[in-house]
Amino acid sequence: MATERELNKRIRSIRNISQVTSALAAVSAAKASKAQHQVMATRAYAGKAYQILINLASQPGVDANSAHPLLTAKADIKQSAVILITGDRGLAGAYNANVVAQTEQFIRAIPTPVQVIAVGRKGRDLMIRRGYNVSAAFDGLADEPLFIDISPIARVAIEDYLRGDVDDVFIAYTDFISLVNRIPKVKQLLPLKPLDLEAMAVSEYVEHIDAAGATELVYDYEPSPAVLLDTIVPRFTELQVYQAVLEAKASEHSARMVAMNNATDNAADLIDFLVLERNKARQMSITSEILDIVGGAEALT
């Protein structure tokens, strides 16, 4: 059994750690609240942007499969890419491990070789350590990233796709459901499929649209729908990446908040247990001293 002095050291150490975890939980709670508001505010915009793209692609005379290179599916898939979004730091429970595991499961399931565009140091380090081809890496994103901060990530994927270096692009991120519920997902980013939303990234926030009904609603566009698609499609691809990053940020902060709250609660339970052990050790020490005194007194008589 540990001595009273050793138990006191352990109690002080755990109490200091619990103060740190409690502070981290408070900071993460504030960041999670801000990130949640940002996610909720941009979901409506992403949904409406999807609806505009669907309507443009559904207009008479516009072939959604050939109106823009980013809408055109390639017949022979030889190389794929995955944008993996994780955090730069740990202490977030299984947040980073879950999205990396989901990505690895996806990579093993598809027949083509995959190159990884890593967003976040944790994902980059894990994928390099496990032998995957990391073609680009981004880290140091702000807790409240702006659209301009995300554009370089999307441009790398777009340029690789247009050059023919990759034949399709997917994005792995953690979908924010609530402060205690997050779901890692891998969705398709390129080519865009505006009339087939089920597999597309962040499409879960789009209201149900009947493609046949959208075709019946003919609008006059100036300039033409095809010209508008040249501007909207790359911008919309960047918007998908931006929304996925916001979802991942909100998920990371909420996961860290929950993990640090659990760590603080566990530290309190451990301190209670160690205090009880310390009291037992103190009682044994006092009892031993009393027995020594009694034994010494008896020896003198």
N, C-alpha and C positions, 0 to 999 in steps of 0.2 A: 504494500500500500504506500502511496506517495506521502511524503512528509507535509506538515502544515505549511512550511515555507514554500515548497514546490507548488502546492495547490494555490497559495496566494499569488504566486507569479503567474500561474495559468489563468486565474480569475482576472487579474489586472490586464493581461494580454488580450483575453477574449473581450473584456469590457471595452478596451481601446478599439478593437476591430469592430465591435458592434456600433460604436459611435461613427466610425467611417462608413459602414454599410447603411446606417440610418441617414447620414447626410447624403450619400449617393442615391438612396431611394427618394429623398425629398427633391433632389435636383432632377432626377429622371422623371418624377411625377410632373414637375413643371414643364419639362421639355416634351413629355408625352402629351400633355394637354394642348400645348401649342401645335405640335405636329398633327394631332387629331383634328383640330380646327382647320389646319391647312389642307389636310387630306379631304375632309368633307367639302371644303369650299371649291376644290379643283375637280372633284368627281363630276359635278354637274356640267362643268365646262368640257371635260373629256367626253362625257356622254353626248352633249350637243354637237361637238366636233365630229364624233362618229356618225351621227345622224346626217350631218351635212355631207360627209364623204359618201355615205350610202346613197343619198339622193343624187349626188353628182354622178356616181358610178351607174345609177339606174336610169339615167336620162336616155331617151331615144338617140341612137347614133353614137353612143359611147360604149365601147367594148371594155368592160371592167378588167379583162385579162390582158389587154394590150394598150390601154390608154396611157399608161405610164410604166417605166421599167420596174418601179417598186411594187406595182400591182401584177406584174407578169411572173407567173410561176415557171420555173425552169424544169424542162422535161427530165434531165439527167442530174440527179443530186450526187455530187462527188465530195463536197466539203460543206460542213455545217459550222455554225458559230453559236455560242451561248453567251449572253451577257449575264453574268452572275453578280447579284447585288447582295453584299453582306455588310457588316460593320467594320470599323477600324479598330474597335476595342472589344474586349471580352466582358466578363462580369454580367452577361445578359442571359444566363441560363443556357438552354439548348438552342437559342435563336440562330446563331451562325451554323451550328452543326446540322440543324434540321434542313436549312435551305441548301447546304452543300450536299447533304445526303440525298435530297430530292434531285439535285442536279446530276449527281453521279448515277443515280438510278436511271435517269432519262438518257444519259450518255451511253450507258450500257445497253439500253433498249433499242437505240437506233443503229442502223448498219453502217453509217458513214462516219469517217473520222471527224472529230469536233475540236475546234479551237475555242479557247475561253477568253472573253473580255471581262476581266475581273474589276469590279467596283467595290472597293473596301479591302483593307489589308488582310483581314482574317481569311476571306475567301481566296485572295491571291496566294497567301502563304500555304494554305491547305492544298490548293490545287497544284501548286508547284511541287510541294512535298510528296504528293501522291502521283506525280509523273505526268500530269496533263499538260497540254500545249497551251500556255497562256500567251496570247499574242499581244495583248495590251492590258494595262493596269491603271486604275484611277483610284486615288485615295485622298483623304483630307477634305471631303465634302462638308459643308457647313451643316449644322443641325436643322437649319431652315434654308435649304438650297433654293437658289433662283433658277429660272429657266435657262439663263445664259450659262450657269454652272454645269448644266446637264448636256447642253448642246454638243460639246466635243465627244461625249460618249456615243451619242446617236450618230454623229457624223462618221466616226470610225466604222460603225456597222454599215451605214449607208454606202460609204465609199468602197468598202470591201465587197459589198453585194453588187454594186454597179460595175466594178472592175472585173467581176467574175471570180474573185478569190474565194468567195463562199457562195453557195447556192441557196441557202436559206438561213435565217437567223431566228434564234429563240431568246427569250428573256426569262431568267429565274429570279423570283423575288418573293417576298413574304406579304401576303395580302392581309391588310389590317381589318379585322372584324370588330374587335372591341379591345379594351385594355387587358383583358385576360384571355383573349382568343385570337390566334393568328394562324394562317394557313400558308405554308410554302407552296408555290406554284411554278410550273414551267409552261409558258405560253408562247405561241408563235408571234414574231415581230415582223419579219419579212419572208416572203412577199405578203403584202397586205391583202386580206380577203374581206372586203367590206360587206359582201353578201353571205359570208359564212362566219358569223361572229363567235361561235362556240369555242373555237380553239385560239382566238386572238387575245392578245394581252389587254388587260383592263377593260374588256368588253362587257364585264358583268354589271357595269354601271349604265349600260345603254338600255333605254326602254325598248320593249319589243317592237320591231318594225317589220312589216310585211313587205318583202322586196317587190312582189307583184303589185301591191298597192302603191308603193313608191313610184313604180314605173308609170302608173296612170296619172300621177301628179306631175305634169310637165311645166317647167318654169323656163322663163327667158333669162339666160345668163349673158352678161356682158363683162368680159369677153366670153368665149365659148366654154362649155364645161371641160373640154380637153385642156384648154389653156389654164383654167383654174386648177385643174388637177396637178399640173406641173408645179404650182406653188404650194398647194394644200397638202399633197401627199408627203413630201419631205418634212414639212412643218408638223404634220400630224404624227409622223414617225417619232420625231423628237418629243412630241407631247406624250406619247405612250411611254417612252423611257422616263420622262419627268414624273408622270403619275406613278409609275412603278417605284421610282426612287422615294417619292413621298410616302407611299404605302410601306416601303421597307423601313424608312426612318421612324415612322410612327410605331411600327411593330418592334423595332429595336429598343426604343425608349420605354415602351410599355413592358417589354420582356425584362429589361434591366430593372425597372421599378419593382416588378413582381419578384425577381430574383433577389434583389437587395432587401426587400421586406421579409422574404422567407429567411434570408441569412440572419437578419436582425432578430427575428423570432427564435430561430434555432440557437443563436448566441445566448439569448435570455434563458432558454431552457437548459443550455449547457452550464451557464453560470449558476443557476439554481441547483443543478446536480452537484457541481463542484463545491458550492458552499456547504451542502450537506456532507460531502466527503471531508471537507476541511473541518467541519464541526466534529465529525467522528474521529478524525485524526487528533484534534485537540483534546477530545474527551479521553482518548486512549493515552495520550501523553500525560495528562493530568493524573489519570488513574495509575499509570506506571510510576509517576513521581511519588504519589501517595503511598503506593506499595513499597517503594524504596525507603521512604521515611519510616514507615511502620516497621519494615524489616530491620532497619538500622537501630531503631529504638529498642526493638526486641533483643537485638544482639548485645546492646549495652546493659540490659538488665540481667 
